[in-house]
Amino acid sequence: MLLENEQIAIIGAGSGGLTLARRLHKEGVNIKVYERDTNQQIRQQGATLDLHYEFGLKALRAGGLMEVFRNNY
């Protein structure tokens, strides 16, 4: 794998950042997620995860997150 011995930093613990983190983690990639806000109400959040079938939902499925998604939204 291309990222086998690499360390990856993901900036932002929103839906997109956490979905990416989960997907990389499942592939055995060493990741660290950074989030500066201690409360989601502090400021307007950044970009959202696109939930079209071929993009966001595909990413959630690949990360094994569909059950969590269904239970929370």
C-alpha angles and dihedrals in degrees: 000000000000094000097042100123099021131108115223126201118203114198111209129032096219125123093282096046094046093046090052091047092052093048093049092044091055088055091053097254117152106238139170123196120211124198123173099193117085092194129036090221095061096090142350108289124241129244121336130225110267106237098202112132097248095047125022098019090047089054092049091051093048089051093049090242103123094100091051090047093051092048094052106037 
